[in-house]
Structures are given as C-alpha cells and as structure tokens.
Amino acid sequence: MNLKTIKRVNNKINLTPSDNGNYQKVPTPAASVLLIRDTKHLIEVFMIKRSMKTNFGGVWVFPGGKIDNEDISNKYSKYSPHLDDVLASERLGLKKDGLSYWAASIRECFEESGILLANKKGVNLKNTVLNNDDIKTIDQYKRKILQGENIFYEMIDILNLELATNELAYISHWVTPKIEKRRYSTRFFIARTTDQVAVHDGVEGVESKWINPEEALQQFKAGHFPMIMPTIKNLEMICGFANTSELLSFMNNKDKNDIPNVEPVFEIVDGEPKLISY
C-alpha cells in the first residue's frame, strides 16, 4: 500500500486516534457483509459512505456494525435452521455464539442497505417471494428500526421468515489497530444480493453505490475513494472472479486456516500513521 496515498486519503477520514495507550483494550465484536451481484460480465459490490458524524466518517465501507444483545440468542435453531451455532463458532474459532456474527451481519445489512437476507420457511432465499403486504410490513419496521427500536427479530417472526445464514460465506477477521481509541473485532462475510433495492439509510450512511471492486481500488489509489485497510484488503480478495457463483464457491470451500485473521500494527511518525505490519 502506498504511504503517500494513505496520507492523502486519511485527510478525508474522521478518525479517533488513541494517545498514551488510551485505547479500547477489548475490541467490540462486530460483523460486516459484502453484498455482491453480477452485471455486464462483472461483479459489483455495494458500498456506503459513512457520515462524518460517525467513527471512520467519510470512508466507503460495507454494511455492518456491532453485535447487539438481541443477536446472541437461545433461539438460534428457530432463526437459523440451516446453520447451527456449533458449526458457526467452530468456523470462527470461538467456543460459542459464533452464529451471532452471521445474525448481526444480516440485521446490519437490512438496517444499512435495505436488503433483507431472509427467506420464507421451507423456501430458499432465491425462490422467496415477498408480496405487497410483506413489503409494506418491512417498510413499517424499517422506519421504526432506524428510529432506534430493537425490533428486527420481531419483524422476522411476524413475516414467518428465517435468516439466510447458509447463504453467507465467512471471509476474514480484522481487529482495529491500537492507534485507534475505539476498536472493533470485525468478522467479514460475503453474500449475493436479492432483487430488493439497495439504498443507504441516510443516517450513518450518506451515499451508496454499486461498484466493481477493481474500480473501487483504482479510485482509492487516485485519492478519490477514501477507504480503510480492512475494506481495501477485502476488496482485493474478491477481484478476478468471473461471477458471483465462482466467487461464493471459492470462499465457501476455503479452509478456515486460510481465512485472514489480522490486526495491523501502526506507529505515528511525524504526525502520520506508518504501517509496520499486518
């Protein structure tokens, strides 16, 4: 990664640097999802520009956020009949509640993009059809959720849906470096979008677009598309695939030991972050 490019792009990013060891010692668990689609012989990924009022404001990211208490459940089998917590936790190298990361990524994806990765019971995601009443209910819940109500799983129950956890592939784990005051332990997933319309929420996300990964990286290098390292590296991972089926097959068949598990190390040199290792 070109350090001059990092410096130029960081001028557009709202960071909260730590000082004198004043950083969050235990990172907050979080999840993020790369929504992908096929178009004109290219893969595109859905990206959101974060509001400058938020942490990492001004950067382009994937939908995601921290794990909520509601994502950690004793009803995993009810919401995720095709992927259980034992297998999910083993995939992440955790003792339990690994499935909460899948659940949170689906919830956050809905909140930040409007795409609901959930299927009717007994029907897969591809063949799930939401009727006009379903869509009206979803819109009503979305408005309340964006106002701060924790009712996502109530919506899933009302609509008789299941979380499409088996449609997501786990692709990487990134921990915020200690130069940042607020830190996250984020698991990244990838999933094919539905025929719903993706749009940013207008609160945490102020712009959004579908973009080819290679183009996003080119714009970053030109200084026109601010991103942070986890976003950049995850984009690099999905370059070069012919279509979403090939990409998802590759990611689903990766050995868990080959999935990146990264905490970058930076030093501040002359007032600028210098990458030491990752």
C-alpha positions in Angstrom: 0.0 0.0 0.0 1.4 3.4 -1.0 2.0 5.5 2.2 1.5 8.8 0.3 -1.9 7.6 -0.8 -2.7 6.6 2.8 -1.8 10.1 4.0 -3.8 11.8 1.2 -6.9 9.7 1.9 -6.6 9.9 5.7 -7.1 13.7 5.4 -10.7 12.9 4.4 -11.4 10.4 7.2 -12.8 11.1 10.7 -10.5 9.1 13.0 -10.3 9.0 16.8 -6.6 8.3 17.5 -5.5 6.9 20.8 -2.7 8.5 22.8 -0.6 7.3 25.7 -2.1 3.8 25.5 -5.6 5.2 25.8 -7.2 2.7 23.5 -10.1 0.2 24.0 -8.4 -2.9 25.4 -11.1 -5.4 24.4 -12.4 -4.7 20.9 -16.1 -4.6 20.4 -17.4 -7.7 18.4 -18.8 -6.6 15.1 -19.9 -8.0 11.7 -19.9 -6.7 8.1 -21.2 -8.1 4.8 -20.0 -7.6 1.2 -23.2 -7.7 -0.9 -22.3 -8.7 -4.4 -24.1 -9.0 -7.7 -23.5 -9.9 -11.4 -23.7 -7.2 -14.1 -22.3 -6.9 -17.6 -19.8 -9.7 -17.1 -18.5 -8.0 -13.9 -19.0 -8.4 -10.2 -20.2 -5.4 -8.3 -20.2 -4.8 -4.5 -22.5 -2.5 -2.6 -20.6 0.2 -0.7 -21.8 3.0 1.7 -20.1 6.3 2.5 -20.2 6.9 6.3 -21.5 10.2 7.7 -18.7 12.4 9.1 -20.5 12.4 12.4 -19.7 8.7 12.9 -16.4 6.9 13.7 -14.5 6.4 10.5 -16.7 9.1 9.0 -16.0 9.9 5.4 -14.9 6.5 4.3 -16.6 4.0 2.0 -17.4 0.7 3.8 -19.7 -2.3 3.6 -22.9 -2.6 5.6 -22.1 -3.7 9.2 -21.9 -2.8 12.8 -21.5 -4.2 16.4 -23.1 -7.3 17.7 -26.2 -6.5 19.7 -27.6 -8.4 22.7 -30.5 -9.5 20.5 -28.1 -11.2 18.1 -27.0 -13.5 20.9 -29.9 -15.9 21.3 -31.1 -19.1 22.7 -33.3 -19.4 19.6 -30.6 -19.9 17.1 -32.3 -23.0 15.7 -35.5 -21.0 15.2 -33.9 -18.3 13.2 -31.1 -20.3 11.5 -32.2 -23.9 10.9 -29.6 -24.5 8.2 -26.6 -23.4 10.2 -26.2 -24.1 13.9 -24.1 -22.3 16.5 -21.6 -25.2 16.9 -20.6 -25.2 13.3 -20.6 -21.3 13.1 -18.5 -21.0 16.2 -16.0 -23.6 15.0 -15.6 -21.8 11.8 -14.8 -18.6 13.7 -12.6 -20.3 16.2 -14.9 -19.4 19.1 -16.4 -21.6 21.9 -19.9 -20.4 21.4 -22.2 -17.7 19.9 -20.4 -17.6 16.6 -23.8 -17.6 14.9 -24.4 -14.2 16.4 -22.0 -12.8 13.8 -24.0 -14.2 10.9 -27.2 -12.9 12.5 -25.7 -9.4 13.2 -24.4 -9.1 9.6 -27.9 -9.9 8.2 -29.5 -7.4 10.6 -27.0 -4.7 9.9 -27.3 -5.3 6.2 -31.0 -4.7 6.4 -30.6 -1.6 8.5 -27.9 0.0 6.4 -28.8 -1.2 2.9 -32.5 -2.3 3.0 -31.5 -5.7 1.7 -33.1 -8.4 3.8 -31.2 -11.7 3.6 -34.0 -13.8 4.9 -36.2 -16.5 3.3 -39.7 -17.9 3.8 -39.7 -21.0 5.9 -39.1 -24.0 3.7 -38.1 -21.9 0.7 -34.5 -20.8 -0.1 -33.5 -17.2 -0.5 -33.5 -17.2 -4.3 -37.1 -18.5 -4.5 -38.5 -16.4 -1.7 -41.2 -14.0 -2.9 -42.2 -11.1 -0.8 -45.8 -9.9 -1.6 -47.1 -6.4 -1.3 -48.2 -6.9 2.3 -44.8 -8.3 3.2 -43.1 -5.3 1.7 -45.5 -2.9 3.5 -44.7 -4.6 6.8 -41.0 -4.4 6.1 -41.1 -0.7 5.3 -43.0 0.0 8.5 -40.5 -1.9 10.6 -37.5 -0.3 8.8 -38.7 3.1 9.8 -39.1 2.1 13.4 -35.7 0.4 13.4 -34.0 3.5 12.0 -35.5 5.4 14.9 -33.7 3.2 17.3 -36.3 0.4 18.1 -34.8 -3.1 18.5 -37.5 -5.0 16.7 -35.6 -6.7 13.8 -36.3 -10.2 15.1 -39.9 -9.3 15.8 -40.2 -8.4 12.1 -38.7 -11.8 11.2 -41.3 -13.5 13.4 -44.2 -11.5 12.0 -43.2 -12.3 8.4 -42.6 -16.0 9.2 -39.0 -15.8 7.9 -35.7 -17.4 8.6 -32.3 -15.8 8.4 -30.4 -16.9 5.3 -27.3 -17.7 7.3 -26.4 -20.5 4.9 -26.2 -18.0 2.1 -23.3 -16.1 3.7 -19.6 -17.1 3.4 -17.2 -16.1 6.1 -14.1 -14.5 4.5 -11.9 -12.6 7.0 -11.4 -11.2 10.6 -9.9 -7.8 11.2 -9.1 -6.1 14.6 -8.8 -2.4 14.7 -5.2 -1.4 15.4 -4.2 0.1 18.8 -3.6 3.6 17.3 -7.4 3.9 17.3 -9.1 4.8 20.5 -12.3 2.9 19.6 -11.6 -0.7 18.5 -13.6 -3.5 16.8 -13.1 -7.2 16.2 -15.0 -7.5 12.9 -15.9 -10.7 11.1 -16.5 -10.1 7.3 -18.9 -12.1 5.3 -20.0 -12.2 1.6 -23.4 -12.8 0.1 -25.3 -12.4 -3.2 -27.9 -9.7 -3.1 -31.6 -10.2 -3.7 -33.9 -8.4 -6.1 -34.7 -5.8 -3.4 -33.4 -2.3 -4.0 -30.2 -1.4 -2.0 -30.1 2.1 -0.6 -28.2 3.7 2.3 -30.1 4.6 5.5 -29.4 8.4 5.3 -28.3 8.4 8.9 -25.0 6.6 9.3 -24.7 6.2 5.5 -25.0 9.4 3.4 -24.1 7.9 0.0 -24.1 4.5 -1.6 -23.3 2.8 -4.9 -22.7 -0.5 -6.6 -19.1 -0.6 -7.8 -16.7 -3.1 -9.4 -14.0 -4.0 -6.8 -11.2 -3.2 -9.2 -12.7 0.2 -10.0 -13.1 1.0 -6.3 -9.4 0.2 -5.7 -8.3 2.3 -8.7 -10.3 5.2 -7.4 -8.8 4.8 -3.9 -5.3 4.9 -5.4 -6.2 8.1 -7.2 -7.3 9.6 -3.9 -11.0 9.8 -4.8 -12.5 7.0 -2.8 -11.4 7.0 0.9 -11.2 3.6 2.5 -9.5 1.9 5.4 -7.3 -1.1 5.3 -9.9 -3.9 6.0 -12.1 -2.6 3.3 -9.2 -2.4 0.8 -7.9 -5.9 1.6 -11.4 -7.4 1.4 -11.9 -5.8 -2.0 -8.6 -7.2 -3.2 -9.8 -10.7 -2.1 -12.8 -10.6 -4.4 -11.0 -9.3 -7.5 -10.5 -11.5 -10.6 -13.6 -13.7 -10.3 -15.8 -14.2 -13.4 -19.1 -14.2 -11.5 -20.7 -14.3 -8.1 -21.2 -18.1 -8.2 -17.5 -18.7 -8.8 -16.6 -16.2 -6.0 -19.0 -17.7 -3.4 -18.0 -21.3 -4.2 -14.3 -20.3 -3.7 -15.0 -18.6 -0.4 -17.2 -21.3 0.9 -14.6 -24.0 0.2 -11.7 -22.2 1.9 -10.1 -24.0 4.8 -10.7 -22.0 8.0 -6.9 -21.7 8.5 -6.7 -19.9 5.2 -9.1 -17.1 6.2 -7.2 -13.9 7.1 -7.1 -13.0 10.8 -5.4 -9.6 11.0 -4.6 -6.9 13.5 -2.5 -4.2 11.7 0.3 -2.5 13.7 0.9 1.2 13.1 3.3 3.8 14.5 2.8 7.5 14.4 5.8 9.1 12.6 5.9 12.9 12.1 2.2 13.0 13.0 1.2 10.4 10.4 0.3 6.7 10.8 3.0 4.4 9.4 2.1 0.8 8.7 4.6 -1.6 10.4 2.9 -4.9 9.8 -0.3 -6.7 9.2 
